[in-house]
Amino acid sequence: MFSQSEENYLKAIFHLTTAEKKGISTNAIAEKLATKPSSVTDMIRKLSDKKVVSYKKYYGVTLTNSGRKIAANIVRKHRLWEVFLVEKLQFSWDEVHDVAEQLEHIQSPKLIQQLDHFLGFPTQDPHGDPIPDQDGNLKAIEKRLLSTLLKNESGVCIGVDDSSSEFLQFLDKRGITLGKHIKVLEKEAFDDSLIIEINQQKMTISKKIANNLYIQKS
């Protein structure tokens, strides 16, 4: 059994882990969780004693096989609850994260299995992120950031990197949602801002926005 704080650390390391599976620095974990590096060091020691993380000096923190499975299950619960809140309780996509943060700590495998079945076994959450299966496996999704597209390239918006309520509300105001087709009309050399076409309308978006939108090229 793990505390909520321990689960939050495992989930943070899971999210920070790259495809190359390099070790995660304690500073990166501290920034992710908005806490002090010294607090991270203490927690990593506890999690290492429980055999769910491994720490090597100058390399960083990695999840063990059991640690990864536990973390993936927390992420699975979080994303299933987000789907439930949006599809069944009519929450908007910018409202669900904080609620799911609380629900993800419920310790009932049967409840999550039934929830998955009730929802029709969804593979993505409302933000376009893949939902791990019950064995902790994540299906890779081919995607790239909108900022990497060149002039006249286009694709479908399939996810966001920033799932904060402020960013999602910003997107809603501009009609930028999952499933929308986006075409790059111009790329400004001065600040890397983009002029895009979406909903048959032209608009200018900043590099910061383009760096937080995932596209599947068409």
C-alpha atoms as a printed R data frame, in Angstrom:
    type eleno elety resid chain resno       x      y       z
1   ATOM     1    CA   MET     A     1   0.000  0.000   0.000
2   ATOM     2    CA   PHE     A     2   1.261  3.447  -0.914
3   ATOM     3    CA   SER     A     3   0.284  6.873   0.417
4   ATOM     4    CA   GLN     A     4  -1.215  9.490  -1.873
5   ATOM     5    CA   SER     A     5   2.057 11.411  -1.732
6   ATOM     6    CA   GLU     A     6   4.020  8.329  -2.776
7   ATOM     7    CA   GLU     A     7   1.600  7.674  -5.626
8   ATOM     8    CA   ASN     A     8   1.955 11.271  -6.788
9   ATOM     9    CA   TYR     A     9   5.731 10.853  -6.941
10  ATOM    10    CA   LEU     A    10   5.453  7.627  -8.937
11  ATOM    11    CA   LYS     A    11   3.053  9.273 -11.353
12  ATOM    12    CA   ALA     A    12   5.310 12.315 -11.754
13  ATOM    13    CA   ILE     A    13   8.320 10.119 -12.569
14  ATOM    14    CA   PHE     A    14   6.160  8.156 -15.022
15  ATOM    15    CA   HIS     A    15   5.184 11.369 -16.833
16  ATOM    16    CA   LEU     A    16   8.769 12.629 -16.888
17  ATOM    17    CA   THR     A    17  10.185  9.388 -18.248
18  ATOM    18    CA   THR     A    18  11.097  9.705 -21.922
19  ATOM    19    CA   ALA     A    19  11.143  7.075 -24.632
20  ATOM    20    CA   GLU     A    20  14.912  6.829 -24.134
21  ATOM    21    CA   LYS     A    21  14.232  5.888 -20.493
22  ATOM    22    CA   LYS     A    22  16.965  8.133 -19.146
23  ATOM    23    CA   GLY     A    23  17.080  8.747 -15.427
24  ATOM    24    CA   ILE     A    24  15.043 11.684 -14.110
25  ATOM    25    CA   SER     A    25  16.831 14.310 -12.025
26  ATOM    26    CA   THR     A    26  15.572 15.192  -8.560
27  ATOM    27    CA   ASN     A    27  15.336 18.821  -9.693
28  ATOM    28    CA   ALA     A    28  12.984 17.836 -12.525
29  ATOM    29    CA   ILE     A    29  10.786 15.907 -10.093
30  ATOM    30    CA   ALA     A    30  10.806 18.829  -7.660
31  ATOM    31    CA   GLU     A    31   9.726 21.205 -10.428
32  ATOM    32    CA   LYS     A    32   6.991 18.830 -11.586
33  ATOM    33    CA   LEU     A    33   5.562 18.540  -8.077
34  ATOM    34    CA   ALA     A    34   6.316 22.137  -7.022
35  ATOM    35    CA   THR     A    35   8.333 21.008  -4.023
36  ATOM    36    CA   LYS     A    36  11.898 21.230  -2.691
37  ATOM    37    CA   PRO     A    37  14.704 19.009  -4.050
38  ATOM    38    CA   SER     A    38  15.475 17.972  -0.469
39  ATOM    39    CA   SER     A    39  11.911 16.654  -0.087
40  ATOM    40    CA   VAL     A    40  12.320 14.715  -3.321
41  ATOM    41    CA   THR     A    41  15.538 13.138  -2.057
42  ATOM    42    CA   ASP     A    42  13.786 11.935   1.106
43  ATOM    43    CA   MET     A    43  10.879 10.473  -0.856
44  ATOM    44    CA   ILE     A    44  13.116  8.771  -3.412
45  ATOM    45    CA   ARG     A    45  14.912  7.067  -0.529
46  ATOM    46    CA   LYS     A    46  11.571  5.751   0.782
47  ATOM    47    CA   LEU     A    47  10.421  4.599  -2.651
48  ATOM    48    CA   SER     A    48  13.780  2.956  -3.281
49  ATOM    49    CA   ASP     A    49  13.376  0.987  -0.040
50  ATOM    50    CA   LYS     A    50  10.016 -0.211  -1.393
51  ATOM    51    CA   LYS     A    51  11.712 -1.381  -4.617
52  ATOM    52    CA   VAL     A    52   9.577  0.806  -6.910
53  ATOM    53    CA   VAL     A    53  12.295  3.253  -8.001
54  ATOM    54    CA   SER     A    54  16.006  3.015  -8.619
55  ATOM    55    CA   TYR     A    55  18.410  5.899  -8.089
56  ATOM    56    CA   LYS     A    56  21.935  6.153  -9.467
57  ATOM    57    CA   LYS     A    57  24.148  9.144  -8.829
58  ATOM    58    CA   TYR     A    58  24.773 11.228 -11.978
59  ATOM    59    CA   TYR     A    59  22.110  9.194 -13.800
60  ATOM    60    CA   GLY     A    60  18.916  9.943 -11.927
61  ATOM    61    CA   VAL     A    61  15.724  8.184 -10.926
62  ATOM    62    CA   THR     A    62  14.012  5.424 -12.890
63  ATOM    63    CA   LEU     A    63  10.968  3.306 -12.146
64  ATOM    64    CA   THR     A    64  11.469 -0.392 -11.530
65  ATOM    65    CA   ASN     A    65   9.143 -2.774 -13.377
66  ATOM    66    CA   SER     A    66   6.795 -2.925 -10.398
67  ATOM    67    CA   GLY     A    67   7.019  0.846  -9.932
68  ATOM    68    CA   ARG     A    68   6.123  1.470 -13.549
69  ATOM    69    CA   LYS     A    69   3.109 -0.820 -13.343
70  ATOM    70    CA   ILE     A    70   1.849  0.934 -10.203
71  ATOM    71    CA   ALA     A    71   2.381  4.372 -11.783
72  ATOM    72    CA   ALA     A    72   0.680  3.337 -15.027
73  ATOM    73    CA   ASN     A    73  -2.316  2.098 -13.025
74  ATOM    74    CA   ILE     A    74  -2.624  5.484 -11.296
75  ATOM    75    CA   VAL     A    75  -2.498  7.220 -14.686
76  ATOM    76    CA   ARG     A    76  -5.076  4.725 -16.005
77  ATOM    77    CA   LYS     A    77  -7.481  5.538 -13.167
78  ATOM    78    CA   HIS     A    78  -6.953  9.277 -13.609
79  ATOM    79    CA   ARG     A    79  -7.701  9.212 -17.332
80  ATOM    80    CA   LEU     A    80 -10.689  6.867 -17.032
81  ATOM    81    CA   TRP     A    81 -12.212  9.174 -14.431
82  ATOM    82    CA   GLU     A    82 -11.663 12.125 -16.756
83  ATOM    83    CA   VAL     A    83 -13.564 10.312 -19.499
84  ATOM    84    CA   PHE     A    84 -16.381  9.533 -17.059
85  ATOM    85    CA   LEU     A    85 -16.631 13.133 -15.867
86  ATOM    86    CA   VAL     A    86 -16.789 14.526 -19.409
87  ATOM    87    CA   GLU     A    87 -18.973 11.895 -21.066
88  ATOM    88    CA   LYS     A    88 -21.367 11.009 -18.252
89  ATOM    89    CA   LEU     A    89 -21.455 14.044 -15.958
90  ATOM    90    CA   GLN     A    90 -20.992 16.753 -18.611
91  ATOM    91    CA   PHE     A    91 -17.900 18.316 -17.093
92  ATOM    92    CA   SER     A    92 -15.895 20.399 -19.567
93  ATOM    93    CA   TRP     A    93 -12.379 19.243 -20.401
94  ATOM    94    CA   ASP     A    94 -10.837 22.096 -18.399
95  ATOM    95    CA   GLU     A    95 -12.658 21.058 -15.190
96  ATOM    96    CA   VAL     A    96 -11.766 17.398 -14.881
97  ATOM    97    CA   HIS     A    97  -8.077 17.297 -13.978
98  ATOM    98    CA   ASP     A    98  -8.325 18.410 -10.350
99  ATOM    99    CA   VAL     A    99 -11.293 16.106  -9.657
100 ATOM   100    CA   ALA     A   100  -9.531 13.141 -11.280
101 ATOM   101    CA   GLU     A   101  -6.461 13.905  -9.135
102 ATOM   102    CA   GLN     A   102  -8.592 12.977  -6.126
103 ATOM   103    CA   LEU     A   103 -10.383 10.002  -7.668
104 ATOM   104    CA   GLU     A   104  -7.182  8.364  -8.962
105 ATOM   105    CA   HIS     A   105  -6.246  7.293  -5.425
106 ATOM   106    CA   ILE     A   106  -9.311  5.070  -4.911
107 ATOM   107    CA   GLN     A   107  -8.051  1.556  -4.159
108 ATOM   108    CA   SER     A   108 -10.597 -0.728  -5.838
109 ATOM   109    CA   PRO     A   109  -9.491 -2.726  -8.889
110 ATOM   110    CA   LYS     A   110 -13.052 -4.002  -9.389
111 ATOM   111    CA   LEU     A   111 -14.410 -0.440  -9.517
112 ATOM   112    CA   ILE     A   112 -11.893  0.549 -12.211
113 ATOM   113    CA   GLN     A   113 -12.613 -2.598 -14.230
114 ATOM   114    CA   GLN     A   114 -16.332 -1.868 -14.087
115 ATOM   115    CA   LEU     A   115 -15.730  1.786 -14.921
116 ATOM   116    CA   ASP     A   116 -13.670  0.808 -17.967
117 ATOM   117    CA   HIS     A   117 -16.441 -1.554 -19.118
118 ATOM   118    CA   PHE     A   118 -19.160  1.049 -18.448
119 ATOM   119    CA   LEU     A   119 -17.322  3.602 -20.599
120 ATOM   120    CA   GLY     A   120 -16.864  1.146 -23.478
121 ATOM   121    CA   PHE     A   121 -13.111  0.611 -22.972
122 ATOM   122    CA   PRO     A   122 -11.896  4.063 -24.097
123 ATOM   123    CA   THR     A   123  -8.322  4.357 -25.366
124 ATOM   124    CA   GLN     A   124  -7.885  8.126 -24.889
125 ATOM   125    CA   ASP     A   125  -8.842 10.694 -22.294
126 ATOM   126    CA   PRO     A   126 -10.587 14.026 -23.096
127 ATOM   127    CA   HIS     A   127  -7.189 15.681 -23.678
128 ATOM   128    CA   GLY     A   128  -6.072 13.104 -26.234
129 ATOM   129    CA   ASP     A   129  -3.715 11.208 -23.919
130 ATOM   130    CA   PRO     A   130  -3.637  7.397 -24.221
131 ATOM   131    CA   ILE     A   131  -5.128  5.350 -21.399
132 ATOM   132    CA   PRO     A   132  -2.911  2.497 -20.150
133 ATOM   133    CA   ASP     A   133  -4.537 -0.924 -20.247
134 ATOM   134    CA   GLN     A   134  -4.984 -2.996 -17.083
135 ATOM   135    CA   ASP     A   135  -1.478 -4.410 -17.532
136 ATOM   136    CA   GLY     A   136   0.050 -0.937 -17.658
137 ATOM   137    CA   ASN     A   137   0.744 -0.924 -21.389
138 ATOM   138    CA   LEU     A   138   0.466  2.352 -23.298
139 ATOM   139    CA   LYS     A   139  -0.367  2.349 -26.992
140 ATOM   140    CA   ALA     A   140   1.954  4.730 -28.805
141 ATOM   141    CA   ILE     A   141   0.208  7.470 -30.755
142 ATOM   142    CA   GLU     A   142   1.908  9.012 -33.768
143 ATOM   143    CA   LYS     A   143   1.864 12.729 -33.135
144 ATOM   144    CA   ARG     A   144   3.973 15.853 -33.387
145 ATOM   145    CA   LEU     A   145   3.756 19.379 -32.045
146 ATOM   146    CA   LEU     A   146   1.989 21.927 -34.217
147 ATOM   147    CA   SER     A   147   5.099 24.117 -33.961
148 ATOM   148    CA   THR     A   148   7.075 21.560 -36.022
149 ATOM   149    CA   LEU     A   149   4.790 21.785 -39.056
150 ATOM   150    CA   LEU     A   150   5.988 23.771 -42.034
151 ATOM   151    CA   LYS     A   151   4.073 26.213 -44.212
152 ATOM   152    CA   ASN     A   152   1.159 24.523 -46.033
153 ATOM   153    CA   GLU     A   153   1.391 21.398 -43.865
154 ATOM   154    CA   SER     A   154  -1.735 20.351 -41.990
155 ATOM   155    CA   GLY     A   155  -3.131 17.806 -39.578
156 ATOM   156    CA   VAL     A   156  -5.795 16.985 -37.024
157 ATOM   157    CA   CYS     A   157  -5.503 18.190 -33.437
158 ATOM   158    CA   ILE     A   158  -5.308 15.050 -31.289
159 ATOM   159    CA   GLY     A   159  -4.005 16.276 -27.943
160 ATOM   160    CA   VAL     A   160  -2.524 18.942 -25.714
161 ATOM   161    CA   ASP     A   161   0.733 19.050 -23.789
162 ATOM   162    CA   ASP     A   162  -0.568 21.607 -21.291
163 ATOM   163    CA   SER     A   163  -3.809 20.408 -19.677
164 ATOM   164    CA   SER     A   164  -4.183 23.349 -17.292
165 ATOM   165    CA   SER     A   165  -7.664 24.844 -17.080
166 ATOM   166    CA   GLU     A   166  -6.295 28.224 -18.203
167 ATOM   167    CA   PHE     A   167  -4.887 26.813 -21.440
168 ATOM   168    CA   LEU     A   168  -7.946 24.685 -22.204
169 ATOM   169    CA   GLN     A   169 -10.254 27.650 -21.635
170 ATOM   170    CA   PHE     A   170  -8.025 29.690 -23.949
171 ATOM   171    CA   LEU     A   171  -8.424 27.033 -26.652
172 ATOM   172    CA   ASP     A   172 -12.201 26.881 -26.158
173 ATOM   173    CA   LYS     A   173 -12.495 30.624 -26.752
174 ATOM   174    CA   ARG     A   174 -10.752 30.198 -30.098
175 ATOM   175    CA   GLY     A   175 -12.586 27.075 -31.159
176 ATOM   176    CA   ILE     A   176  -9.470 24.895 -31.017
177 ATOM   177    CA   THR     A   177 -10.580 21.435 -29.883
178 ATOM   178    CA   LEU     A   178  -9.640 17.820 -30.489
179 ATOM   179    CA   GLY     A   179 -10.584 16.577 -33.933
180 ATOM   180    CA   LYS     A   180 -10.235 19.975 -35.613
181 ATOM   181    CA   HIS     A   181  -8.247 20.188 -38.842
182 ATOM   182    CA   ILE     A   182  -5.467 22.790 -38.703
183 ATOM   183    CA   LYS     A   183  -3.402 24.068 -41.621
184 ATOM   184    CA   VAL     A   184  -0.288 26.217 -41.288
185 ATOM   185    CA   LEU     A   185  -0.592 29.159 -43.671
186 ATOM   186    CA   GLU     A   186   2.437 31.161 -42.566
187 ATOM   187    CA   LYS     A   187   5.301 30.798 -40.108
188 ATOM   188    CA   GLU     A   188   6.759 34.093 -38.891
189 ATOM   189    CA   ALA     A   189  10.568 34.089 -38.793
190 ATOM   190    CA   PHE     A   190  10.678 36.833 -36.166
191 ATOM   191    CA   ASP     A   191   8.933 35.046 -33.285
192 ATOM   192    CA   ASP     A   192   7.907 31.644 -34.721
193 ATOM   193    CA   SER     A   193   4.241 32.543 -34.380
194 ATOM   194    CA   LEU     A   194   1.908 30.808 -36.819
195 ATOM   195    CA   ILE     A   195  -0.952 31.923 -39.003
196 ATOM   196    CA   ILE     A   196  -3.261 28.939 -39.166
197 ATOM   197    CA   GLU     A   197  -6.560 28.022 -40.746
198 ATOM   198    CA   ILE     A   198  -9.106 26.306 -38.508
199 ATOM   199    CA   ASN     A   199 -12.899 26.192 -38.759
200 ATOM   200    CA   GLN     A   200 -12.504 27.906 -42.172
201 ATOM   201    CA   GLN     A   201 -11.051 30.914 -40.381
202 ATOM   202    CA   LYS     A   202  -7.560 32.368 -40.170
203 ATOM   203    CA   MET     A   203  -5.972 33.194 -36.843
204 ATOM   204    CA   THR     A   204  -2.526 33.909 -35.447
205 ATOM   205    CA   ILE     A   205  -1.216 31.805 -32.570
206 ATOM   206    CA   SER     A   206   2.000 32.178 -30.599
207 ATOM   207    CA   LYS     A   207   4.885 29.732 -30.524
208 ATOM   208    CA   LYS     A   208   3.894 28.857 -26.938
209 ATOM   209    CA   ILE     A   209   0.450 27.733 -28.056
210 ATOM   210    CA   ALA     A   210   1.863 25.789 -31.017
211 ATOM   211    CA   ASN     A   211   4.286 24.064 -28.635
212 ATOM   212    CA   ASN     A   212   1.344 22.728 -26.613
213 ATOM   213    CA   LEU     A   213  -0.843 21.314 -29.387
214 ATOM   214    CA   TYR     A   214  -0.330 17.813 -30.751
215 ATOM   215    CA   ILE     A   215  -1.135 17.148 -34.385
216 ATOM   216    CA   GLN     A   216  -1.513 14.001 -36.429
217 ATOM   217    CA   LYS     A   217  -0.437 14.920 -39.941
218 ATOM   218    CA   SER     A   218  -2.938 14.464 -42.739
